[in-house]
């Protein structure tokens, strides 16, 4: 069993800043902490404005199962309106090489 990375990139909805997106995650972060296999989450913004949402999971299956639940259980979360949905790129991949 190898840990996995969930990597999502996207642009923010018009007029929003990264701080707005982080605030919109007020219900997502505690929800993530309760998910099986969750290890950590990092958010960053590249110079071109693209947001990178990187989540570390114990297993790829945990990441995929949680993603399905998030869309159902947090369907009304303000986080979805903060994202330009047409720019979303999402993937889950097992870690092939790790240097601790």
N, CA, C and O of each residue as an XYZ file, in Angstrom:
400
protein
N       0.846     -1.173      0.000
C       0.000      0.000      0.000
C       0.895      1.241      0.000
O       1.745      1.413      0.873
N       0.683      2.100     -1.001
C       1.474      3.324     -1.113
C       0.592      4.538     -0.858
O      -0.584      4.531     -1.224
N       1.136      5.578     -0.240
C       0.362      6.812     -0.095
C       0.100      7.405     -1.475
O       0.758      7.057     -2.456
N      -0.873      8.308     -1.526
C      -1.266      8.903     -2.804
C      -1.422     10.405     -2.657
O      -1.626     10.931     -1.563
N      -1.322     11.070     -3.783
C      -1.520     12.515     -3.861
C      -2.773     12.780     -4.687
O      -2.924     12.275     -5.800
N      -3.660     13.578     -4.122
C      -4.789     14.111     -4.873
C      -4.381     15.521     -5.281
O      -4.107     16.363     -4.426
N      -4.342     15.776     -6.576
C      -3.883     17.057     -7.095
C      -5.000     17.687     -7.909
O      -5.452     17.127     -8.909
N      -5.440     18.861     -7.467
C      -6.469     19.599     -8.177
C      -5.933     20.985     -8.484
O      -5.401     21.661     -7.604
N      -6.074     21.407     -9.733
C      -5.701     22.760    -10.113
C      -6.925     23.449    -10.704
O      -7.779     22.804    -11.313
N      -7.001     24.760    -10.519
C      -8.146     25.521    -11.023
C      -7.868     27.011    -10.878
O      -6.926     27.425    -10.201
N      -8.694     27.789    -11.518
C      -8.695     29.245    -11.352
C      -9.845     29.594    -10.411
O     -10.831     28.863    -10.319
N      -9.708     30.701     -9.727
C     -10.766     31.173     -8.841
C     -11.860     31.855     -9.649
O     -11.616     32.364    -10.742
N     -13.068     31.858     -9.097
C     -14.170     32.577     -9.719
C     -13.804     34.059     -9.801
O     -13.002     34.554     -9.009
N     -14.393     34.752    -10.758
C     -14.084     36.162    -10.998
C     -14.115     37.004     -9.729
O     -15.062     36.953     -8.944
N     -13.053     37.775     -9.554
C     -12.987     38.727     -8.455
C     -12.526     38.170     -7.122
O     -12.339     38.930     -6.172
N     -12.338     36.864     -7.027
C     -11.942     36.274     -5.743
C     -10.425     36.181     -5.622
O      -9.708     36.053     -6.614
N      -9.966     36.248     -4.400
C      -8.555     36.096     -4.065
C      -8.372     34.765     -3.325
O      -9.349     34.144     -2.907
N      -7.127     34.334     -3.167
C      -6.855     33.079     -2.474
C      -7.423     33.094     -1.058
O      -7.929     32.076     -0.587
N      -7.346     34.227     -0.381
C      -7.894     34.331      0.981
C      -9.398     34.062      0.989
O      -9.915     33.480      1.943
N     -10.106     34.479     -0.066
C     -11.541     34.198     -0.178
C     -11.782     32.700     -0.314
O     -12.694     32.146      0.299
N     -10.955     32.058     -1.122
C     -11.099     30.615     -1.314
C     -10.827     29.867     -0.008
O     -11.553     28.937      0.342
N      -9.794     30.272      0.700
C      -9.481     29.619      1.975
C     -10.641     29.787      2.943
O     -11.001     28.840      3.643
N     -11.230     30.968      2.995
C     -12.388     31.197      3.869
C     -13.574     30.325      3.459
O     -14.327     29.860      4.315
N     -13.741     30.102      2.157
C     -14.849     29.273      1.664
C     -14.670     27.804      2.035
O     -15.611     27.019      1.917
N     -13.484     27.430      2.478
C     -13.188     26.051      2.879
C     -13.473     25.780      4.348
O     -13.063     24.743      4.870
N     -14.161     26.681      5.021
C     -14.404     26.535      6.463
C     -15.095     25.218      6.806
O     -14.869     24.675      7.887
N     -15.923     24.697      5.920
C     -16.575     23.409      6.188
C     -15.809     22.236      5.588
O     -15.991     21.097      6.017
N     -14.957     22.498      4.605
C     -14.234     21.416      3.924
C     -13.091     20.877      4.783
O     -12.931     19.663      4.911
N     -12.305     21.763      5.366
C     -11.135     21.307      6.127
C     -11.501     20.381      7.288
O     -10.880     19.327      7.425
N     -12.484     20.726      8.134
C     -12.835     19.790      9.205
C     -13.429     18.493      8.664
O     -13.237     17.426      9.249
N     -14.147     18.585      7.552
C     -14.703     17.384      6.920
C     -13.567     16.468      6.462
O     -13.620     15.256      6.674
N     -12.532     17.053      5.828
C     -11.393     16.254      5.371
C     -10.715     15.529      6.524
O     -10.351     14.359      6.401
N     -10.547     16.226      7.648
C      -9.868     15.609      8.799
C     -10.583     14.348      9.296
O      -9.958     13.484      9.911
N     -11.868     14.244      9.036
C     -12.640     13.071      9.479
C     -12.631     11.927      8.465
O     -13.171     10.857      8.747
N     -12.032     12.131      7.294
C     -12.070     11.120      6.251
C     -10.988     10.067      6.450
O      -9.856     10.365      6.832
N     -11.369      8.849      6.182
C     -10.427      7.732      6.285
C      -9.230      7.971      5.352
O      -9.397      8.275      4.171
N      -8.050      7.829      5.897
C      -6.830      7.920      5.105
C      -6.291      9.317      4.875
O      -5.245      9.476      4.247
N      -6.985     10.339      5.370
C      -6.502     11.705      5.177
C      -5.209     11.928      5.958
O      -5.108     11.551      7.126
N      -4.226     12.540      5.309
C      -2.949     12.842      5.953
C      -2.761     14.354      6.090
O      -2.539     14.852      7.194
N      -2.847     15.082      4.982
C      -2.645     16.529      5.030
C      -3.170     17.186      3.759
O      -3.435     16.528      2.754
N      -3.309     18.508      3.840
C      -3.755     19.291      2.690
C      -2.922     20.559      2.623
O      -2.610     21.167      3.647
N      -2.565     20.953      1.402
C      -1.820     22.184      1.154
C      -2.475     22.947      0.015
O      -2.886     22.354     -0.983
N      -2.570     24.251      0.162
C      -3.075     25.116     -0.905
C      -1.986     26.115     -1.263
O      -1.307     26.648     -0.385
N      -1.825     26.361     -2.544
C      -0.889     27.376     -2.987
C      -1.415     27.999     -4.262
O      -2.281     27.435     -4.931
N      -0.887     29.163     -4.592
C      -1.295     29.831     -5.818
C      -0.057     30.149     -6.636
O       0.883     30.778     -6.152
N      -0.073     29.703     -7.884
C       1.036     29.960     -8.793
C       0.982     31.407     -9.283
O      -0.059     32.054     -9.174
N       2.088     31.920     -9.820
C       2.108     33.310    -10.290
C       1.032     33.634    -11.334
O       0.605     34.784    -11.435
N       0.592     32.644    -12.107
C      -0.441     32.903    -13.115
C      -1.859     32.887    -12.540
O      -2.834     33.031    -13.278
N      -1.969     32.708    -11.209
C      -3.275     32.698    -10.557
C      -3.867     31.324    -10.358
O      -4.862     31.185     -9.646
N      -3.289     30.306    -10.961
C      -3.794     28.939    -10.788
C      -3.627     28.510     -9.340
O      -2.555     28.669     -8.756
N      -4.691     27.966     -8.767
C      -4.637     27.434     -7.406
C      -4.290     25.956     -7.492
O      -4.828     25.230     -8.327
N      -3.400     25.522     -6.634
C      -3.024     24.108     -6.522
C      -3.495     23.630     -5.157
O      -3.094     24.156     -4.119
N      -4.353     22.624     -5.187
C      -4.904     22.015     -3.965
C      -4.334     20.603     -3.911
O      -4.720     19.742     -4.702
N      -3.426     20.369     -2.990
C      -2.713     19.098     -2.903
C      -3.087     18.418     -1.591
O      -2.889     18.975     -0.511
N      -3.629     17.212     -1.700
C      -4.040     16.456     -0.519
C      -3.276     15.137     -0.504
O      -3.214     14.436     -1.514
N      -2.703     14.806      0.634
C      -1.980     13.545      0.805
C      -2.907     12.557      1.502
O      -3.536     12.879      2.510
N      -2.979     11.358      0.953
C      -3.826     10.280      1.473
C      -2.988      9.039      1.740
O      -1.931      8.851      1.137
N      -3.464      8.202      2.641
C      -2.778      6.931      2.903
C      -2.854      6.000      1.698
O      -1.930      5.226      1.448
N      -3.952      6.074      0.954
C      -4.146      5.218     -0.227
C      -4.944      5.980     -1.284
O      -5.744      6.855     -0.953
N      -4.724      5.647     -2.543
C      -5.474      6.269     -3.635
C      -6.974      5.980     -3.497
O      -7.798      6.841     -3.806
N      -7.325      4.800     -3.045
C      -8.739      4.457     -2.890
C      -9.422      5.372     -1.871
O     -10.590      5.720     -2.043
N      -8.709      5.764     -0.817
C      -9.265      6.698      0.171
C      -9.555      8.045     -0.476
O     -10.592      8.653     -0.210
N      -8.648      8.511     -1.318
C      -8.824      9.800     -1.996
C     -10.043      9.768     -2.908
O     -10.864     10.685     -2.885
N     -10.161      8.725     -3.702
C     -11.287      8.634     -4.650
C     -12.621      8.528     -3.916
O     -13.594      9.169     -4.312
N     -12.678      7.742     -2.871
C     -13.916      7.586     -2.110
C     -14.307      8.910     -1.440
O     -15.481      9.277     -1.425
N     -13.336      9.610     -0.896
C     -13.625     10.885     -0.249
C     -14.077     11.938     -1.258
O     -14.948     12.751     -0.950
N     -13.507     11.933     -2.435
C     -13.916     12.898     -3.468
C     -15.387     12.694     -3.828
O     -16.130     13.662     -3.986
N     -15.801     11.444     -3.955
C     -17.217     11.167     -4.255
C     -18.117     11.648     -3.122
O     -19.167     12.245     -3.363
N     -17.698     11.383     -1.882
C     -18.500     11.817     -0.734
C     -18.553     13.338     -0.624
O     -19.600     13.903     -0.307
N     -17.434     13.995     -0.884
C     -17.404     15.449     -0.773
C     -18.434     16.077     -1.708
O     -19.160     16.984     -1.301
N     -18.506     15.619     -2.928
C     -19.447     16.204     -3.888
C     -20.889     15.982     -3.451
O     -21.764     16.787     -3.770
N     -21.138     14.923     -2.741
C     -22.496     14.625     -2.259
C     -22.773     15.305     -0.921
O     -23.789     15.983     -0.767
N     -21.883     15.128      0.037
C     -22.114     15.606      1.402
C     -21.915     17.115      1.559
O     -22.529     17.736      2.426
N     -21.063     17.698      0.728
C     -20.804     19.137      0.811
C     -21.250     19.846     -0.474
O     -20.636     20.823     -0.903
N     -22.308     19.346     -1.063
C     -22.807     19.915     -2.323
C     -23.177     21.388     -2.172
O     -23.082     22.144     -3.138
N     -23.594     21.804     -0.991
C     -23.997     23.197     -0.752
C     -22.868     24.072     -0.216
O     -23.103     25.231      0.126
N     -21.671     23.554     -0.139
C     -20.550     24.319      0.399
C     -20.235     25.525     -0.495
O     -20.280     25.414     -1.720
N     -19.919     26.672      0.111
C     -19.527     27.841     -0.681
C     -18.237     27.633     -1.473
O     -17.929     28.422     -2.366
N     -17.496     26.601     -1.165
C     -16.237     26.358     -1.866
C     -16.476     26.146     -3.365
O     -15.644     26.544     -4.180
N     -17.589     25.531     -3.736
C     -17.844     25.244     -5.149
C     -18.048     26.525     -5.958
O     -17.638     26.598     -7.117
N     -18.675     27.526     -5.360
C     -18.906     28.799     -6.054
C     -17.635     29.631     -6.161
O     -17.571     30.555     -6.972
N     -16.635     29.321     -5.363
C     -15.380     30.062     -5.381
C     -14.448     29.613     -6.504
O     -13.420     30.241     -6.756
N     -14.815     28.520     -7.178
C     -13.971     27.916     -8.211
C     -14.579     28.160     -9.587
O     -15.789     28.018     -9.765
N     -13.754     28.522    -10.555
C     -14.175     28.557    -11.950
C     -14.189     27.103    -12.418
O     -13.153     26.554    -12.792
N     -15.357     26.492    -12.395
C     -15.489     25.044    -12.612
C     -14.951     24.580    -13.965
O     -14.533     23.430    -14.095
N     -14.954     25.440    -14.957
C     -14.442     25.074    -16.274
C     -12.938     24.924    -16.335
O     -12.400     24.456    -17.338
N     -12.250     25.316    -15.273
C     -10.783     25.247    -15.253
C     -10.249     24.112    -14.379
O      -9.034     23.965    -14.240
N     -11.125     23.320    -13.797
C     -10.702     22.287    -12.844
C     -10.023     21.118    -13.553
O     -10.522     20.587    -14.546
N      -8.871     20.737    -13.011
C      -8.159     19.523    -13.436
C      -7.877     18.728    -12.161
O      -7.214     19.235    -11.256
N      -8.375     17.475    -12.076
C      -8.302     16.671    -10.856
C      -7.670     15.325    -11.172
O      -7.977     14.710    -12.194
N      -6.790     14.873    -10.294
C      -6.192     13.539    -10.449
C      -5.790     12.981     -9.090
O      -5.575     13.720     -8.129
N      -5.696     11.670     -9.039
C      -5.187     10.959     -7.862
C      -4.145      9.982     -8.364
O      -4.403      9.210     -9.288
N      -2.955     10.013     -7.753
C      -1.865      9.133     -8.163
C      -1.121      8.618     -6.955
O      -0.838      9.378     -6.029
N      -0.792      7.312     -6.949
C       0.064      6.794     -5.876
C       1.448      7.428     -5.971
O       1.928      7.720     -7.067
N       2.076      7.635     -4.845
C       3.425      8.202     -4.819
C       4.409      7.131     -5.262
O       4.440      6.034     -4.705
N       5.209      7.457     -6.263
C       6.160      6.486     -6.808
C       7.512      6.557     -6.099
O       8.221      5.555     -6.010
N       7.866      7.740     -5.597
C       9.173      7.919     -4.964
C       9.032      8.999     -3.910
O       8.499     10.073     -4.186
N       9.497      8.727     -2.726
C       9.372      9.663     -1.613
C      10.709      9.763     -0.884
O      11.309      8.753     -0.513
N      11.155     10.976     -0.691
C      12.367     11.227      0.085
C      11.931     11.952      1.350
O      11.634     13.145      1.304
N      11.888     11.245      2.488
C      11.432     11.889      3.730
C      12.458     12.874      4.286
O      12.220     13.493      5.324
